[in-house]
Amino acid sequence: MMTEPNHKRGLWKTRMGFILAASGSAVGLGNVWKFPYITGQNGGGAFVLVYLICIAVVGLPIMLAEFTVGRKTNLNPVGAFQQLKPGTLWVGIGFMGVLAGFLILSFYGVVGGWTLAYVVKSLTLSMEQFTSPTAAGALFDSFIANTGQVILYHALFMGLTMAIVIKGVHGGIEKACDILMPTLVVMLVILMIRALTLDGAMEGVKFYLYPDFSKLNGQVVLLAMGQAFFSLSLGMGAMITYGSYLPGKENLTSATLYVVLFDTLIALLMGMVIFPAVFAMGLEPTGGPGLVFSVLPAVFSGMPFGWIVSIIFFGLLAIAALTSAISLLEVVVAYFIDQKKWGRKKAVLVMGGVIFALGIPSGLSEGLLKDFKLFGMTFFENIDNIASNYLLPIGGMLTAVFVGWVWGTKPAHQEIERHETPFHWAAYWEFVIRYVAPVAVAMVFLTQFFATG
Ligand code: PFF
């Protein structure tokens, strides 16, 4: 029996709108901010290679699985698992997803706030003077230690996210993504050309593309896998939620391919911007979360019309962050709307507010709470670590097991081919979703467990 979509919840208007919104969720700080700095800290090329393998054998099949569960049920993650296997523990995957969305958005909003602050700094020209990366780094360090500013921009970013989510699926989310995503690509290509033509850029290209396998260990593989889940927005039901606003006739398999390719392209392009620039300026690639914020202003200030490029770049980064943040909030909000029968406005205001409050200690992690560490990590790093490296991969693995073995690939396959959309790589998908994806994630955890004793 086919369930027809519940139009009252909201629906995507066009096929392109859905693909861009899902890409908007995938492409964000994960690609532009996190990918370069984790790659830099974990050996460059070898990390990139493991990351790409994770995308192909784990990310791609799980994304299709999430879209399928979403469109089949037209529900939030909790409701979706509940509908397919009522009253079982599998519903727990949905709850884990809502929790992950909650935790991720709390620190994501902080970094989103940093990007907004950098748009303002570019507009007021206060970055033009930073001809050296050391000066740009000092500006960044003093900014993130400034409690008032960090919280102000964090609040602004969360406010914008909430304003778009209140407007709902088509009017808010889809419209915003339509224009923003294509502009981002053009901008990155311009920056890449600039970075590659700097003196000494080739050293960076080598670090980025040449895999030095001696740098690989269990921890690096876990991070690469966590990053694959984070970057593709998988493992917490964001793609279930976005799939739930789809009319039946959408071709899920090609949508999955587009979103995965687009997300990977943006991350790879961003590496091609950052590493040539880092090496050309004689910096260390291991600079951590401040990497993008301290390297790029220095690149911009040495460019003709650099301040305009800077405004556009940080503007786009803020927007890319926003289109991801809306999907994080949408997961939490959809749960309260579907399961708890709250109105959209109430769900957004209450949950957005609580998430903002939880984000405050993350925002202060580089300032007032710098020395407040647990397991050797700041509050910010702990939340990021729990959500990105554990909740998402575990959620993704359980989703794969659920679709591959519990709900079953047959009904999933039927759902994918609804309205006669052809599924050319069905055999590959069925194999990886049942065997490869769950085993790969489990193995990475086991290796990690034995490696750390
Ligand atoms: N994929 C986003 C990024 O790369 O920035 C982050 C994210 C959004 C993760 C939504 C998870 C999610 F559900």
Boltz pocket constraint, residues with backbone or C-beta under 6 A from the ligand:
constraints:
  - pocket:
      binder: B
      contacts: [[A, 25], [A, 26], [A, 27], [A, 28], [A, 29], [A, 30], [A, 31], [A, 101], [A, 104], [A, 229], [A, 230], [A, 231], [A, 232], [A, 233], [A, 234], [A, 236], [A, 237], [A, 238], [A, 239], [A, 320], [A, 324], [A, 325], [A, 327], [A, 328]]
      max_distance: 6.0
